[in-house]
Amino acid sequence: MRLDLHTHTEVSHDCRTPLRSVPAWMLRTNTRVIAVTDHDQQRGGPELARIVADLGLDDRLSVIPGEEVTTREGELIGLFLRERVPPGLTPEETVREIKAQGGLVMLQHGFDPLKRYRLRPEATARIADQVDLVETFNSRLSRHRWNRVAAAWARERGLPECAGSDAHTLRDIGEAWVETPFRLIRTPGDLVAALREGVVAGRWTHPLYAYGRKQWRVLNGRLRRGE
């Protein structure tokens, strides 16, 4: 199966992907595990998990509730969150909020200096020993080499590596993945074990092209709905 641990839905301010459209796409792409990491919102994951359960697919698909949190020095992702982590905290406070919920801290965006909301290098250094997972393949970095830099950083510290499409349209979900034997992911321990056995892969797309494609897909969707 494939895992994509960085996705956005209609709950994010900059995404229109309907939650109800996600399960069918997950099955189509064999992306059996996703983390819903909407900007400064946590409710998308639990809502999608309820949809999956209502469809009778909770023995085939796993949804991890997460959030891409805006700290004072850039973004961090929290996984397995029970409630929203407020934006505007320091990175250290954000980490404490995630850990207090039994969640995992994920460092995303690699070390891409052109990523507007990446965590600042000095903040990364301060919380390095609190990071649980490192996104070593992000489909939307300015250059693929920054994924390799993230991978080297993770391996130096013996941290599990993961992948994230940073999807802002439905068809982007699953463009970055970890390939691993099938299992249901219910706990942080389940996820770490799956990542340790997995292989990181994905399709990198230049962000300018990705932005243009996103705008076209949004426009095309509106035309089909007659908006």
Phi, psi and omega in degrees: 000171177242147176239133175235114190255020180209092182224157179236154180225188179301346178287335175283147182294339186246023183219144181243010183296116180293135179302323183291344179274346189289315184303316181297322179291323177300314179296319182298323185259004184059026174272085190280348179226126170228151168256128176269114188235062181293154182295114173055027177220141182250345192288341182300319181298306178301323179295317179294321178300321178294321178297315179300317180294318180297330179277356181073028184250009185286357171264002181235334184234145177238135178239124179259121177285125181217187181199136170267105191266131176273108175269179179291345183231032179116184188261149171225152176252135171249135179243154182062045180270140177267339179207168183293138171265125184292143175285168174087006176274169171290161175303320180295318178295322179297316177301316180297320178297317179295313182294327180296336178269004183077018184272175178252140177265124181243129176267116183249174177072008181056221180235034184292113182291345180269355175284113187303322187251019177296156176292133182298145183305320181293326177289320177302317180296323183290327184254009187308321184281359178254356180284135181259325183222149178235127175283106184256003167217113174241129186288351190239024177282160182291328176217143183297336183299335181290335171295320179293324177296317179296320180297317179297319179298317180295316183292327176299331184254001179067031183266147176298141179259144178220178183226151179215131178287338188056038188296132173239005167224162182301315186289348177279338181299129180092006179284345171230142187202163165248125178269126185205156178303146184297137171196155173280141181250110182242337186226163174304322179297320177302316183293313181300318179297318179295318180294322180298331180267355190264173177236127181279136179205176177163179178242115178277135178234131179303135186300328178294317177294319180298321180294316178298319179294321178299314181298320178296317181295321178296313180297316181297321178296320179295319180296320180294327179276352179076027180283000000 
